[in-house]
Amino acid sequence: MFSGELSGEDKVLDLIGAIYDVALDAELWPDLLNRIGDAVGGPQFMFGFYDVATGISEIHASRFDPEVVRSCVEMGAHNPLPDLSAAEAPGKVFTVSDFFTPDEFKNTTFYREWWRPAGLSLEPLTTNLLVDGGAAAIFTSNRAADRSPPDSRQKRLFAVLAQHLVRAVALQRRLYQLSFANENALTALDSLQQGFLLVDGEARPLFVNREAQALIDAQDGIRLDGGALFASDDDDGRALRGIIASCAAEAGSATGSGGEVTLRRASGRRPLEILAMPARQETAVAAMSWTIARRPAAIVLVSDPDKEIRAHIESLRERFGLTPAEAILALEIVKGDGRQATADRLGISVGTARTHLSKIFNKTGATRQAELVRLLLQK
């Protein structure tokens, strides 16, 4: 399938497995990123992560001189790339030439004072792993300026691995400071606001936290059918079982492990959001020795957008003293498509929306809509 430093489907699948190991043990990041950099021919990697909610801020760049990393941070105000790349979807691969011609980039202060002295090529492989309000993660794999740019096979491999890295970062963020070491740690998952399940290859639950159980009991979008997870909608159910089965596959496409689906609900509420990813056997089986005959194949996270919105509304009311109507309008304003569209969605007049917005400004201290949006997105 691939050739070069990393050859053979088994080695690719092993690397994907290591990606999910990292989701459960953050100390493995440097070694994993070294392996990925070597595999795609860009050994000089840089990985940065920042999350306002957890207070985590990290930069992994083990093959750079620490002073070079420090100077990169200090040059942040002159680096034009983060603002430009922030609009790229997580998992999409991009490079400098997507934003600048070589001459344009060479004329920037950042190139002259940091990039060129660091001796880097003009064609790194980069992907956003997370772009979500107050949190961001980005991974760049680069090589020395005197080396040839990545070939098509290396780019393809990087694109495959990027999708799994996105899922691993999502899992690590949601499960920060939780461990699968024993049953007591698993019960701590009941405190999560998302539904959390460990399931076998046939989608039969082996562990279900409190939130997931409540969603299953409601039978609105997700349910049990013959002891296995299914969906209220048959097409959605097949998609759900498909991504779970892909986590269990011992062979097959390297791009097929896990995925995301939405499950429609008969009640008309917003669809449930599902994220499934492989569960590493060594860790999950040790945590659940009584289920050794039914090995955990996948971690399934279930999010209820309606519940998250209700929680956000309550948070806004507590923080700023907003009325329910004002809090709902504030959340709609964040979508950024104008007062008319906001009013239409809420079934109110533009004049009413303007009145609510004026009161929101008074209570939050914001003076402009853009300032209000930034304030509301802060945790």
N, C-alpha and C positions, 0 to 999 in steps of 0.2 A: 504493500500500500504506500508506504513512505520509504524513502531511502535517505542516506546521509548519516549524520550522527546517530539518529534513532531509526532503526529499520525493523520492520515486522510488526504485524498487528498486535501480537502479544505484548511487545514493549510499549506500544501506544496505550493499550488498555491498562498496563501496569502504571503508566504515568498518570492516566486519568484516575486510577484508584488512589494514587498518592495525593492527588488534588483534594479528594474527599477526606483523606486522613488529616490533611491540614485544617479542614473546617472544624475538626474536633480537637486539634492540638496546634495552637498558633505558633509554638516553638519550631514547628517543622517548615515554616514559610521560607527561610533563607535557603535551605537545602533544596526544596522543591523548585524555587525560582532559578537556582543555579542549573538544575536539571533541564528546566524548560528552555532557559537561555542557550544551553549547549545543544539541545535538540533542534532548535530553529536557527542555529548559527549566529545567534546574537548574544554572546556570553555576558556582556556588560548590561545587566538589568537594573532597573530602578522601580521599586514598588512603593507607592505612598497611599496611606489610609488615614482618614480623619472622620470622627463621628462625634458630633456635639452631644448626642444623647448619652453615650457611654463615657465620654471624655478621653477616648482612645485616640492617640495621634502617633503614627509610626511611619518611618521610612526604612525600607530594607534595600540596601545596595552594597552587598558584601564584597563585590569586586571593584568598588570605587574606593579611592583614598577618602577617609573620613573628612578631610579638609575640603575635598572636591564636593562632597555631599553638603557640607555646611555652607560652602559658597553658593551652591545652587539654591539653597533656601534663602540666603541673603539677597540673591538676585531676583527673588520672586516678583518684585514690582516691575522688573524689566522683561520678564518672561511672557511673551504674548501667547504662548501655546495653551496654557490651561483654560483661559477664557474662550478660546476658539474651539477647543476640543470638548468642552463641557456639554455642548449640544449633541455630541455623538452618542448614540444608543449604547448601553452596556453590551459588550460582546462584539461590537462592530470593530473591525480592524482598520486603522488609519495611520497616516504617517505625515511628516512635515510637508511634503509636496501636495497634500490635500488642501493646504491653507496658504502656502507661499511658493513662489518660484524659487529656485536656488539663489538667485541674485537678491531677491527681496529678503530672504531669511538671513543671508550673509550681511545685509546692511543693518540688521537689528543689533542693538547694544548687547542683548543676551547672547547672540551668536559670537560676537567679537570678544566679549569678556568672559564667557563661560564655556559655550559649546566648543568653539575652536580650540581653546587651551586644553579642554578635556580630551581632545583628539577623537571625537565621535563622528560617525558617518552622518550623511544628511537623510538617510532612509531608515530610521528605526521602525520597528513594528510596535504599535501601541494600541491599547484598548482600554476603555473605561470598564471597570468591574462593578462600580456602584455610582449612581448619581441619584441622590434621594434627599432633598431638602438640606439638612445640616450635615449630611454625610457624603463622602466621596472617596473613591478608590480608583487608582489608575496604575497600569502596568506597562512598562516600556522595555523592550529588548533591543539592544543596540550593539554595534560592533565598531571596531577601529576605523578611522577615516580611510585608511589605505586598503581596506578589504572590500570585495565586491558586494553589491547589495543582495538581499535575500532572493533566492530563486522561487519559482512558483510553488514548488513542493513545500518549502519551508514556510511560505506564506499560508498555504493551505493547512498545514499542521498547526500553525499558530492560531488560525481561525477556529479550528476544532477545539483546541485546548482552551481558548478564550471563553467559549460557551460554558465549559465546565467550571472554569475559574469564577465566572459570574455567579453560578449556583452555589459554589463553595463559600464565597464571600457572604452571600445572602444568608446561608445557614449559620455561618460563624457569628454574624452580627446578631441574629435572633437568639442564638443559644450561648451568648457570651457568659462566661463564668459558670456554665452548667457542665456537668461531667456525667459520662455513662459508666462510671467505675462500678456502681452497684445499684441494687434496687432502690435504696433510699434516695440516691441522686436522681433516678428516673421519676420518683414521685414528686420531686421538686419542680418538674415540668408542669405540674398543675397550676403553677403561678403564671404561666405564659398566657398572654391574651390571644395568641393564635392556637388553633387546634394542632396537636402534635401526635403523630402515630408512628409506630414501627410496624411494618407489615411484611409478610413473606411474599414470595414470588407470585402467589395466586391472590394477592391483595387481601389476605386474611389478617386482621389486626392481632398483633402480639402485645402491644402496649398502646393505650389510649389515654391521653390526659383529659382533665375535666372539661376543658373547652371543646375538644373534639367530640367527647361523648355527648355533650349537650347538642351539638350540631347534628350528630347522627340520630339522636332521639327525636329531634324535631322533624326529621325526614323531609326536609325542604332543601333540595339540591343534592344532598349526600345521604346515603342510607346503607344498610347491610342487606345483601341478597345472598342467601345460602351461606351465611357466615363470612362473606367477603365484601369489601367496599364496592359500592356501585353508585350510580347517580340517578336522580329522578328522571332525567332525560336519557334515553337509550344511547343516542349518539355520544353524549357527554360521557356516559358510563364506559363505552368502548374506548374512548380517548384516555380516560383515567386509568383503566386497566392496562392499556397499551404502554403508558409511560412507566407504570409500576413494573410491568413485565420486562421492560428494557433494562431496568435496574438489576434484575435478577439474571439476565442473560450472561452466560460465561463466554460466549463468543458472539461475533457479529460486528455490526458497524460500530466504529469508535465514536460516532456521533450520536448513538442511540441511547445513552444512559440517562434516564430521567427526563424531566421537562416540566412545562407549565401548561395547565388547562384551566378554563373557567367552567363552572357548573351552574347552569340556569336553574332558577327556582320557580316552582309553580305559584308561589305566593306573589310573584311579581317584584320581589325585592332584588337588589343588585346581586349578580352572580357571585358565588363563592370563588375565591382564587386559590388554586392548588399549585404547590411546588413539590415535586418529587425528585429525590436524588438517592444514589446508592448508599446503603448502610454497610460500613466495613465490618466484615464478619468477626475479626479478632476482637473488636471492641464490643459490638452489640451482643454477641453470643456470650461473652464473659459477663456482661451485665445481666443476662437473662438465661442463666444456665438451665432453668426448668423448661425452656422451649427449644432445646438443642435439636429436637427432631424437626422443628419448623424454623429454619434459620431466617433471621431478619434480612430482607433483601432491599428494603427501601425505607427512607425517612420521608414522611408525608406531612407537609405543613398546610393547614387550611386557614385562610383568612376570610373574615366576614366584613366586607367594606361598610355595610350599614352599621355594624357595632362600632367600628373604628371611627366612623363619622359622628355617631352619637357621643362617643367618648371625647372626640375633639370639640364638639359643641359644648359639652359640660366643662371642658378645660377652659375654653374661651370665656364662658360665663363666669367662672371662678376667677380667672386672671384679670378681667377687665370690667366685670359687672354688667355684661351685655344681657339683654333680654333674649329669649329663645329665637325670636324673629331676627334680631340683629346678629346673633351668632350664626344662624343659617345663612343670612345674606353675606356675612364676612367670609364664610367658607366658599360660597359661590364666586365672590369677587376674586379669590385666589386663582381661579381658572383663567383669568386674564383676557376674557373675550368681550369685555365691555358691559356697560350697564344695561343696555337693551336686551342682550342675550341673557344676562343674569335675571332681569325682571321677567322675561318670557319663561324661563325655567321655573321660577317661583310662582308664576301666575299673578304677578302684581304689576302695577304701573311703574313707569320709569320715575315718575314723581315720588311715589312711595319709596322706591329704592333709593332715590336721592336723599329723602328725609332720613331713612335708616342710616345711610352712609354718613350723613352729617353727625348723627348721634354717636356713631362708631368712632369717628375722628375725635370727637370731644372726649370720649371715654378712654381711648388708647393713647391720645397725645400725638397721633400721626397727623401730618398736614397734607400729604399727597398719597394718592392711591398706591404708587410703587412702594412708598415707605410703609404703608399699611400691610402690603403683601409680605414684605420682608419681615415685619414684626410678627405677623400671624404664623409664618413658617418656622419661627424660632421655637424650640422646645422649651 
